[in-house]
């Protein structure tokens, strides 16, 4: 069954073939996970797993709406981008104060309770910031860029899709994809330059780390 065409595989999924669904998961789960991590490298492994599970649940519920105009993986990437963006927005809202519990620093811990700030073997905050700063600033620029430019850049550079795959997904011809992508990259650089400068980051989209 692993060697069957995507069209045949999806036809079996429509008929409720559990083995066909297993093949779909095996073919695409890891790729969706990599795509999510490349979009938001600051997300945890648990976050990425949660998003992947939501993506495939959404696929199961909405497979009837998939017309086959693009590859299934491209469709999954578009769902994943939306799911990842939603999770990130919720996390950022929580960091701004929503749902936080106030703890008094003067309050004595209960007997036998762990310290409020237990030691961790994870990298320190400075190391995390250094490694994640460029990705976060670029993500901020992409968010400000908005649609449809954000989608075409995400599919090309995070999903690693070819122009032909993007043209099928967005129902554009390949020349239009190339032209639009070039214009969108120019817009992204114009937005990113002051953001990277304000973030005191020595790297910019036109001057990447080598």
N, C-alpha and C positions, 0 to 999 in steps of 0.2 A: 504493500500500500504506500510505502514511503516514496516510491518512484512515480506515482500517479500525478497527472496534471492538476494544477490548482483548480481548474473548472470542475473536474471530476470530483476532487476532494470536497469542494464546497457543495456540490450537488448531494453528496453523501451526508454532509453535515445537515443540509436542509431536510433530509429524510430521517434525521435523528440517529445517525450511525455514530455510536460512542467511540469506536475505534478511529473514525475519521477525525473526530474532535481531538483525540489524543495526538494524532499526526500534526494537526494544525498547531497545537500548543508546542510540540517538540520543534517544529520548524521556525516558529516566530517568537516564542517567549523570551529567549536570550537576547534576540535582536532588539525587541521592545525595551528590555531592561537596559541595554547599552545606550539606546537612544535617550531614554529618560536621564540616565546618569550624565551623558554628554550635555544635555540641556541644562541640568541643575546638579552640578557635581557636589554641591553642599548638602544635598539630600542624603539621608542615611540609607543603609541597606534595607532597613525595615520600611522606610518610606517608598523606596523603589519597588519593593515587593508588593506593597499595598496598591501602588499605582498600576502595576502590571496585572494584578488580580482584577482591579476595577476595569481595566481595558478589555480583558477577555470576557468578563461578565457582560460588559456593554456590547461586545461583539456577538455573544450568544443571543442577547435580547434583540439586537438590531440587524442581524445578518440579512434579514429580508429586505432591508433598505440598501444593501450593498449591490450596486448594479454591475460590478465587474469592469467599470471604465478605467480603473487603475489596478495595480497589483494589490492584493490583500494587505501585504506588509505596509504599503504606503498609507492605506486607509487606517491601519492600526497605529501608525506613527502619528497621524493627525488626531486620533482619539487620545493617544498618550500625551501629546503636547497640551491638549486642553485639560486633561486630568492632572498633569503635573503642575500646570499653571494654577489650577484651582487649589491644589494642596499647598503650594507655596504661598498663595495669597492668604489662606487660612492661617498658616504658620506665622506670617508676618503680622497679621492682625492680632494673633495671640501675643506676640512679642511686644506689641504696642500697649499691652495691658489687659486685653480681653481674657477673662478666665483665669487670671493669676491669683494666687493665694498669698496674702500678706503674712509674713512671719516676723515676729519681733526678734531682733538680734540680741536683746537683753534677756530673752526668756531662756531659762535653764532647760536643757534637753531632758526628756523623760528618762528614767532609769533604764539603762540597757539600750537606749535608742542610738542609732548611728549618728555621727556628727553631721551637721547641716551641709558641710562641704567636704565630703570624704575624698581622700586622695585617689587619683586616677592615673592609669598608665597611658591614657590617650595623649596625643600631642597637646602642648600648651596653647593657650589662646593666640599667642604671637605667631606660632607656626601655622595654625589654622588660618589666620588672617592673611598671612603671606601667600599661602598656597591657594586660597580661595578668592583673593582680592580681584584679580584680573577677570575671573569668570563672573563674579558678582557685578562688577562694573559693566561688563559686556552685556549681561542679562538686563541690567537697568536700561542700557541703551536700546536693546531690542524691545523692551516693554514700551519705551517711549516712541519707538518707530511705529508700532501698531501694525494692523492688517492693511493690505494683503502682503506687505513687504516682509513682515515677521515670519509668516508662514513659509514663503518661498525660500528664505534664508535658512530657516530651521530644517526644512526638508533637504536642502542641498548640502549644508555644511554639518548638520548634526545627524541627519538621517542618511547622509552619504548617497543620496539618490542621483541618478543620472538625469540629464536634461529631458530625455525621452520619458522617464518615469514621472518626472514632475509635470511635464506637459500633459500626460495622461491623467494624472491626479487632479490637476487644476483646469483641465480642458482648454489648454492653450497649445499653440504650435511651438515647436522647439526654438524657433527664432525669437518669438515673443518672450519665451522663458529666459533666453540669454539676454535680451535687451532689458527686460524688467529686472532681472537679477543684478545686472550692472548698475542700473539706476538706483535700485534699493541699497546696494552696497555703498554707493556714493552718499545716499541719505544717512545710512547707518554711521559712516565715518564722520559726517558733519555733526551728528548727534553725540557720538561717542567721544570725540576729541575733547570738548569741555568737561565731560563727565570724568574721563581719565585724568585730565589735568587737575580738576578739583579733588580727585581722589589721590593725587600725588603719586600716581602710578607711572613708572617710566616707560611703560609699553602702550602702544596704541594699535588699532587695527591695521594702520599702514606701516607700523614699525614693530613687528612682532618679535617675541623673544627668539633668539637663535641659539 
